Amino acid sequence: MRPDPLAEAAARRHELTRAKAIQALRELDRAGTPVTFTGVASAAGISRSWLYTQADIRSQIQRLRGIRNSDPASPVPPAQRATETSLRARLTAALARNQALTDENARLRRQLARALGDQRSTRTRSGNDPAP
């Protein structure tokens, strides 16, 4: 006996709608856009009431909404936020680079001062020093 074609079509439509909702949810989260039932429904082109009937999607929206509400000033999605360790490593690297640039600037200033001093000495010895 063949399965009911209407039931098969309904199952395919259900899975397609779920896939759209999950994709929209991921894209909103990745973009840093506030994740809400209205936003997910609008982005996926589905109804808000259908989202509420899907327990796993509903809990994911509520979880992401809760995370955003705990830190509303942060536009970066939680999955993309840097860890304390990586921030510390980046800060250490930046400080080392700043120190290297400071040392190079000091070396170049000394080199320039020597060159200008040599140039002044050469002009004075040759009698080409312009009158003050």
N, C-alpha and C positions, 0 to 999 in steps of 0.2 A: 504494500500500500504506500502511495506517495504522500509525503508531508503536504500539509495545507499551504498553497502558494501565498495566501494572504498572511498567514502566520510568519512565513519566511520573509516576506517583504517588510512586515512590521518589525521583525527582529533586526533586519539589515538597517532599517531606518533608525531604530533605537541605538544601534552601535555607531552609526554615522553621527548621530546627534551627540552621543557621549564623546566621541573623538573630537568633534568641533568644540565642545565645552572644555575639554581638557587642554586642547591646543590653545584656546583663547586664554584660559587660566594661566598657562605657562608663559604665554607672550606678555600678558599684563604684568606678571611677576617679574619677568626678565627685564621689561622696560622700566620698572620702578613705578608703574601706574598703580594707583590704589585699587586693590582687588575687592570688588563688591559684587553682589548678586546682579545688580543692574548692569555693571560694566561687563561682566562675563557674558551675560545674556545678550547684550547688545553686540559685543565683539564676535560672538559665535553665531548670531542670528537665530537665537532660540528664545523660548519663553522663560521668564524668571520663575514662574510657578513650576515648570518642569525641573529646573535646577534644585528646587527645594525638595523634590521627591527622590533625588539621588543622594543617598546618605554619604557616600564616600566623597563625592564632589562638594556637597554642602559642607562637610567637616573640613575639607581642604580650604575652601573659601573662608570659612570662619577662622581657621588657624592663621592663614595669611593676613586676614584683616586684623586679627588680634596682635600679630607681630608688628604690623605697620602702625597700629594705634599706640603701641608701647613706645615707639620712637618715630613720631610723625615728621620730625624735622629731617630725617634721613631719606633722601631720594633713592638710595641704593637698596636694591632688594637684598633680603637677608642672605640668600645663597651667594651673593657676590661681594659681601662685605669682607674686608681683610681681617685676618686674625691678629691677635696681639703680637705673636711671634713675628709674623711677616712685617707688621708695621715697625717693630723694633729693629728688624734687620734693614729695612729701607731707611730708617732714620740714621742708623749707624753708618750706612754706606753714604748717605747724603752729607753727614758730618765729616767723614773722611775726605770726600770730594771737595768740600768747602775748605778744609785745612790744606789740601794739596794746591788748590787755586790761590789761597792766601800766600802760601810759600812761593809759588811761581810769581805772583805779583810783586812780592818783596825782592825776589831775585832780579826781575826785569827792571824794577826801579833802581836798584843798585847798579845794574849794567848801564842804564840810561844816564845815571848821574856820572858814572865813570867816563862814558863817551862824551858827555857835554863838558866835563872838566878837562878831558884831554884836548877837546876841540878849542876850548878857551885858552889853555896853555899854549897850544900851537900858534894861535893868533897873536898872543902876547909876545912870544919869543920871536916871531917873524916881523913884528912891528905893524901887523895889520889889525890891531885892536881898534875898533871904532871909538871915537872920542865920546866920553860919557856926557 
